[in-house]
Amino acid sequence: MISDDRLEPQVLDLTELPGVECPCGIARRAFSDREDVPATVHWTQIKCDAMTHYHREHMEVYVVLSCAKDAAIELNGQMHPVRPKTSVLIPPGTRHRAVGEMDVLIICFPKFDPSDEHFD
């Protein structure tokens, strides 16, 4: 729990952040520049099948904002259909990928570090 009186609130428009290529598509990452914030929020636009990957340290929560009718999330080899407003918890070590077009909001704990993206 964070109890720092000096933590300043901040409002960001995710659509105004620069897009960064990632194994899932294009990500726009909020709060990555804030040392005082323990997580990052990503708006990721997935246009095709993402690459299966895992994180040793990161836990992620996906919130599906919109998706194709046949979209799914693969977790450790098992497909899970998703629809808008689906939430997915992805603990460290879970092999995962998005299948099909979708826009997702990803909350990453601790703060996202690209060196914690691993591929088999």
Wavefront OBJ file of the C-alpha trace (Angstrom):
o trace
v 0.000 0.000 0.000
v 1.300 3.406 -0.964
v 1.032 6.064 1.715
v 3.186 8.855 0.341
v 1.733 12.335 0.867
v 3.927 13.637 -1.956
v 2.361 11.448 -4.652
v 0.874 13.833 -7.206
v -2.260 12.922 -9.146
v -1.984 12.864 -12.917
v -4.437 12.620 -15.807
v -3.227 11.196 -19.137
v -4.991 10.739 -22.463
v -3.794 7.324 -23.642
v -4.496 8.264 -27.269
v -1.868 11.020 -27.039
v 0.953 8.725 -25.866
v 3.445 7.405 -28.442
v 2.833 3.876 -29.688
v 5.556 1.296 -29.062
v 5.878 -2.040 -30.898
v 5.462 -5.024 -28.567
v 4.841 -8.791 -28.972
v 1.106 -8.076 -28.821
v 0.867 -5.161 -31.255
v 1.127 -1.450 -30.476
v 1.199 -0.354 -26.820
v 0.789 3.099 -25.316
v 2.217 3.036 -21.783
v 1.110 5.433 -19.076
v 3.061 6.310 -15.925
v 6.232 4.519 -17.056
v 8.183 7.713 -16.402
v 6.932 8.045 -12.806
v 9.358 6.595 -10.257
v 6.718 7.028 -7.544
v 4.073 4.860 -9.257
v 4.503 1.069 -8.798
v 2.599 0.006 -11.938
v 2.053 0.931 -15.557
v -1.148 1.112 -17.564
v -0.994 0.118 -21.227
v -3.556 0.611 -23.965
v -2.590 -2.103 -26.441
v -4.056 -2.463 -29.908
v -3.756 -6.043 -31.125
v -4.332 -6.377 -34.860
v -3.372 -10.031 -35.355
v -2.254 -13.019 -33.322
v 0.229 -11.923 -30.685
v 3.394 -13.864 -29.868
v 3.243 -16.286 -26.941
v 5.385 -14.919 -24.133
v 5.650 -14.803 -20.359
v 7.008 -12.588 -17.606
v 9.087 -13.862 -14.675
v 8.345 -10.854 -12.456
v 5.293 -9.075 -13.843
v 1.686 -9.781 -13.069
v -0.748 -8.361 -15.610
v -4.461 -7.673 -15.630
v -6.033 -7.385 -19.078
v -9.348 -5.601 -19.532
v -10.788 -6.151 -23.007
v -12.183 -2.856 -24.291
v -13.278 -4.134 -27.706
v -12.572 -7.235 -29.755
v -13.438 -9.311 -32.786
v -16.255 -11.804 -32.336
v -13.843 -14.781 -32.289
v -11.179 -13.192 -30.045
v -9.555 -15.228 -27.284
v -6.736 -15.173 -24.754
v -4.456 -18.204 -24.641
v -3.179 -18.986 -21.130
v -0.687 -21.844 -20.736
v -1.969 -23.442 -23.954
v -5.676 -23.160 -23.138
v -7.909 -20.826 -25.175
v -10.394 -18.605 -23.349
v -12.952 -16.706 -25.447
v -13.219 -13.026 -24.542
v -15.685 -10.250 -25.217
v -15.742 -6.569 -24.314
v -15.407 -5.961 -20.553
v -13.723 -9.340 -19.935
v -10.958 -9.138 -17.313
v -8.041 -11.591 -17.292
v -5.498 -12.073 -14.475
v -2.093 -13.232 -15.752
v 0.292 -14.214 -12.915
v 4.076 -14.311 -13.433
v 5.208 -17.374 -15.401
v 1.947 -17.744 -17.344
v 2.530 -18.269 -21.068
v 0.002 -16.040 -22.785
v -1.050 -14.351 -25.987
v -4.049 -12.604 -27.456
v -5.691 -14.231 -30.479
v -7.681 -12.050 -32.862
v -8.122 -8.314 -33.081
v -8.730 -6.504 -29.812
v -8.057 -3.359 -27.842
v -7.054 -4.064 -24.256
v -6.153 -2.063 -21.194
v -3.275 -3.782 -19.364
v -2.292 -2.988 -15.793
v 1.218 -4.275 -15.097
v 2.690 -4.827 -11.594
v 5.456 -4.007 -10.911
v 6.145 -1.272 -13.434
v 6.647 -2.704 -16.945
v 10.214 -3.599 -17.917
v 10.761 -4.912 -21.475
v 13.612 -7.133 -20.245
v 10.938 -9.230 -18.466
v 9.372 -10.384 -21.755
v 10.465 -13.963 -22.415
v 9.836 -16.349 -25.300
v 10.227 -20.134 -25.422
l 1 2 3 4 5 6 7 8 9 10 11 12 13 14 15 16 17 18 19 20 21 22 23 24 25 26 27 28 29 30 31 32 33 34 35 36 37 38 39 40 41 42 43 44 45 46 47 48 49 50 51 52 53 54 55 56 57 58 59 60 61 62 63 64 65 66 67 68 69 70 71 72 73 74 75 76 77 78 79 80 81 82 83 84 85 86 87 88 89 90 91 92 93 94 95 96 97 98 99 100 101 102 103 104 105 106 107 108 109 110 111 112 113 114 115 116 117 118 119 120
